[in-house]
Amino acid sequence: MTSEFSEIYLSSVIGRSVINSNGDELGILRDLVMVPGEVFPEVSHIVFKSRKGLKSLPWSEVSLFTHVVISAIGVNLPGLRPYEAGEGEILVKRDLLDKQIVDVDGAKVVRVNDIKLGKFHDKLCIFSVDIGFRGLLRRLGYERFGEKMAGLLRKEIMATEISWEYVQPLETHSSKLALNIARNQMNEMHPADLADIIESIPIQNIRTVLDSIDAETTGDTLYELESDMRNVVISQMDDEEVSDILEEMEPDEAADVLNDLPEKKAQELLDMMDQEDAEDIQELLEHEEDSAGGLMTPDYFRLSTDITVGRALEMVREVADEVETVYYGYVVDADDRLEGVVSLKTLLLNPPESHITEVMEENVKFVHVDAEPEDMLEILTKYDLIAVPVLNELECMVGIVTVDDVLAHYLPLIIKNKRR
């Protein structure tokens, strides 16, 4: 085909005449049928309104595609067919224009005002979406008027476009056009940004976001949500999916999620989980929610008394993905009695052959499982710590409370007081 354009906006072609090679009008362009492509979504057919109803024509039979006219290759068009919308079929105007999308790069939900199309390997593709005021003016036919007014005011109407690779559609059908790169980027977004997005979209679109992120990212995002919205999101998933996500979460965060659910529902989810994970979470649920036992995580960097500094550094690499923090290593005996603590900085500054007991700090500050948030905050601030060990009634170490766990407890109170 010999399409004569490099880039063109959807708003400039919708409503244009479609003609054959003799110049006979076939109809008026109404929409474009899109399919996933190797790099960008591609047009498979154009859809136009003729005197006999809607017709579709394969893109391979289009010779000219401009903002003035759209022309077919010949007079007899073998691909010309009556158009009937197929199940799950994606139409650009119907399924993307005016719809909400996730701007993966900007970490926000925006609305599509126009769509930039372009030629790529002789295919008509979606290059980007226009989410700005210029796109809206173009749609309404006021772009030139807007430019004149902006010129008088010595202002510029900025183009605000998002490359398709950074777009994640929120509608069920159009989500099929999302590229793998966009889905990968959704997983790389900060859970707090994903939580903001989920809280700003219609409930029926939440499922599309969840389908675009992995279990670990979903768990981190759930934890960032307010409890009411968190329960709404959980209601969009089946129990097996929720239990898998809880297994990927830090035990203390999973316990917080379960604490906000009805007791029966929480127990059903625990029964579906891996036994070891469920036991860790169950132990946390048995403590008061705001006590050290309720805020702690049982996963900490555990060291034994019979190793060297070199071995301890090897263990940092081995457990880094599994524990809350590796900044402190806690030296415990076979019965989990706390012998000392060593910081990562200390390990890095001492010879690998040094024995761990030679470099550890023996005067370890700690709290008991029933300690109040005030007690934990006092120790963390007084001794400038980022985590404090938690001991049970037998003086055995059962976990750690990090400074962000304590701050998470106080943050809602701080915000509430600020609003007064």
N, C-alpha and C positions, 0 to 999 in steps of 0.2 A: 504494500500500500504506500501511498505518497502523501501522507497527511502533512499539510503545510503549516506547522506551528511548532514551537518549542515548549511554551507554557501558556496556559489559558485558564481562566476561572470558570467554575461551573455556572455562576450567575450570568455570565456573558453569553452562554450558549443555550441554556434552557429557554425554550420558547422560539428558537430560531427555526427557519425552514429547512426541511430535509428534501433534497431533490435528486433525481437520477441524472445520468450523463447527458440527457437531452434537455435538461433544464425543467422538466416537469416536476411540479411539487408533489411529494409523496405524503407530507404531513408536517407536523410541528414537534420538535424534540421535547419529550417529557421527562426522560430519565436515562440513566446508564446502569447496566447490569455489571456488577463487579465480581471478580473471583480472586482468590489469593494468588500472588505472583512470586517469582523468585526473589525479588527485591522489594517491589511495591505492589499493592493491589492493582489488578489490571482490569480494563474494560473488556468484557466478552461480547456484549451486544449493546446497541443503542435502542431505546424504546421511543417511538413517536406516535402521535395521535393523527390518524388518517380519517377520511370520510367514512371508512368502514370499521372504525374502532382502532384500538391499540395494535401496533405492529412492532415486531423486533427485527433487527438486521445485524448480522455478525459484524464485528469490528473489522474483520478481514475484507469486507466488501465496502468499506468506507474509504473514499479517496481524498476527501477534503473535509477539514474540520476546523471552522473558524467562528469568530463571534458574529459573522455576517451570514454565513450559509454553511450547510453541511451537505456534502454530495456523495452519492454512491458511485461505484466504479462503472457500472453499465446501465443498460435499460432493463434487460431481463435479469432479475435478481433472484438467484436460486435459494438464497438464504432467507428471503423475506417470509416471515410467518406471522400469524395472529399471535399477539402476546398474551400469555396467561401467567400471572405471578406463581412461581413454583414455591413449594414449601421450603423455608429457610433461605430463599434467594435474597441477595443483597442488592438493593437499589441505592445509588449514591444520594440522590435528593431525598428520597423517602426515609432512609435509614441513618444518614449522617448529618444532613443539614438541620440546624437548630437543635441538635441533640447534645447532651452533656458528654464530655469525654474527660479522661484523666490526662493531664499534661504531666507525663512521667518526669520530664526534666525539671519542670517548675514545681512539682509536687502539689498540684491543685486541680480542682474540678473547674472546667471552663465550658463555654457553649460555642458550637461551630457556627460562624456567620457566613462563611464561604469556603470553597474547596479549590485548591490549585491543582490543575491537571497538567500532565506533561508527557512528552513522548520519550519512551525508554525502550530501546531495541525494537522500534516500530510498533510498540504497544502503547495504548493510552493508559496512563497510570495516575494514581493519587500521589502527588508529591508532598503536599502539606495541607494543613487546615488553617484557615484565617479565623482568629478568635477576637480580632480587634474592631475598633470603631470604623476603620476604613473598609473592612469587609462588609459591615452592616450598611454603610453608605452605598457601596457598590451594589449590593443586593437591591436596595431601594431605588437605584438609578440616580443617586445624588452625589456620586464621588467627585465629579468635576466641580459641582457647586460647593461641596465641602472644602475642596482645595482652594477655591477662590476666597471663601470666607476665612479659611486658615491663613491664607496669604495676606489678607487685609489686617489680620490680627498679629501678623508676623509669627505665626505658629506653624507647626508641621504635624500633619496627621500621620503618626507612625504606623508602619505595617507591623502587625503582631501575628506572626505565623509560626506554627509548630510543625517541624518536619514529621512526616508520618512515623518515622522510627521512634518518636517520643510520644506517640499517641496510643492510648488504651481505651477503645470505645466501651461504653457502659451498657449499650443495648445488646440483648441476647444474640440477635442475628449478626449485627455489625461487628460483634466481638470476634467473629470468625475471620475477619480481615486483619486482626491484630497480628503483627509479626512476632516471631520468637524473640527478637531483640527487645521489643517493648515488654514482653512478659518477663524476660530476664531483668530488665531495669526495674520492674515493679518489685521484684524480690530485693533489689538493692536499695530501694527507698527506705528512709528511716521509719520504723514502726509508728512513731508519733505523727509523721506526715500521712501515713496510710490511715491512721485512726481519724485524723482530721477529714480526710477524703470520705471515709465511710460515714462519718457523722453529717456530711453535707450532701449526700445523694439520697434519692428515693430508696425505700426499703427493697423494692423489687430489683434494684440494680446491685445490691450488695453481693449477691451470688456471683456476679460476673467478676467482681474484684477478688473474691475468695478463690475463684477458679484460676486466677492469674498469679497467685503466690503460693509458695510451698508451705508445708505444715509448720516449720520452725518460724517463718515470718508471720504466719497467721497467729501463732501463739503469742509472739512478741506484740503484735498489733492488738490482740484481744486484751492484753494486760494494760495497754495504753488507753483503752476506752473507758468511759464512765460505766458504772455497773449496769444501769438500765439499758444503755445501748449495747453493752457486751452481751446481755441476755437476749436482746433482739437478734444479734448476729448469730449467736449459738442456735437460736430457733430456726435459722436458715440452713443448718447442717444436720445430718443424721448423727446418731449417738456414736457410731463406730468412727466417723470422721473426727468428732470432738475428742474422743478418747485418744486417738492417734496424735492429735495436736497437743493434748495435755502431757503426753509422754515426751514430747519435744521441748516442753517448757521447763524453766527452772522450777524445782519443787515448791519453793515459797510463792512463786507467781501463780503456779497451777493451783495451789491451796487457796490463794486469794480469789481466783476465778470460781472455784467450787464453793467457797464460802458465800458467794452471792447468789448461788442457785438454791432451789428448794432441796431440802435434805434428801428426799427420796431420789430426786434426779441426780444429785451429786454422788450418792451411793451407787446408783446404777452405772454411772460412768467409771467410778473407781473399780467396780467389779469387772469391767471390760478391759482395764488397763493391765500392762505387764505387772506382775506381782511385786517386783522389787520397786518399781516406780510408784505403784499404788501405796506400798508400805511407807515409803518416804513421805508421801503427801499426807497419808492418814495420820502419821505421827505429828505433823505440823498442825493438822486440823484439831488435834486433841488439846492444843494450847489455846489460851486466850488470843484472839486475833491481833491485839496490839501489844502483846507481851514479847519478850525476846524469843520465846519458843515459837510464837506465831509468825514473827517477822524473819526468823533466821532461815538460812538454806543449809541443808545437811551436806552439800557438796563443797568441800574446801580442800586446799592443797595440803595433803597429809604427808608428813615425813617421819621416818623412824630414826631412832638414836644411833643406828649402826652404819650410817652411810657417810660418804664424803661430800664435799661441796660440789665436786664434779658430777657425782651421781645425782645430786639434787637438781643441778641445772639440766641434766638429761630428762629428769622427771617433769620439769617445767614444760618441756616440749610435748611430753607424752600426755599430760593431763590438761593442757591449756584450754582445750575445747570443752572440757567436762566440768570445770569448776567455776565458781562465781568470780574469783579473782586469784591471780598467781602472785600478786604483789607481796603477800605474806605466805610463808610456809610454816605450818604448825607442827612442831615435833611432839609426837605422842608415843606412849609405850603400847604394849600389846593389848592393854585394857582401855585404851583411848584416854589415859590420864595425861594431861597437858604438862609437858616437860619444858618447852620453850618455844620461841618464835624467831624466825629469821626472815629478813626482808630480801626481796629480789636484788636490791642494790648491794646488800652485804654479800650475797652469793657471787655477784659479778666482780666484786672488789677483792675477794680472797682467793688464794691458790686452790686449784681443783683438788689437790691432795689433802687439804685441811679437813679435819673431822667436823661433822656438823655440830657436835656438842661444844666445840671450841669457839664457834662464831655465833651461836644462837644467844638470844636474850632470854634469861631465865625468869626475870621478874615480869611475868606476863599479866597484863590487865585483862579482866574478863567480866562477864555478867552471868547470872543464873537464868534459867529458862523462864522464871516468873518475873524477871526485871521489867520495870515500866519504861516507856519510851524516854522519859526524862532521865532515867539512870543511864541508858545507852548513849543518849545525846551528850550527857556530861562527860563520860569517859572518852567518847570520840573527839570531842572538842578540846578537852583538857590536855589530852596526850597526843593530839594531832594525828589521829588514826583514820584510816579509810575502812577498817573492819575491826570488829571485836569478837573474840571467841565466846561461845555460849556453853556453859557447863550444866549438867543435870544435877539431881539431888545426890548422886553418887560421886560427884566431882569429876565425871567423865565428860569429855568434849563431844558435843552432839551437833555442832554447826557453827556458823558465823553470821553476824548481822553486819551488813555493810552500811556505810554512811548514806547511800542513796535510798536504802530501805527505810531508814529513820526519817530522812527528809521527805520521802513519799507519804509518810504518816502525818507530818506537820504541814505539808504544802497546802492541802485543802483548808486547814485552819487559818493559815496565813492569808490565802486568797479571800476567805470569808470575812476576816477582820478588815482587810483592805477595802472591801466593798461597803463597809458600814460608814 
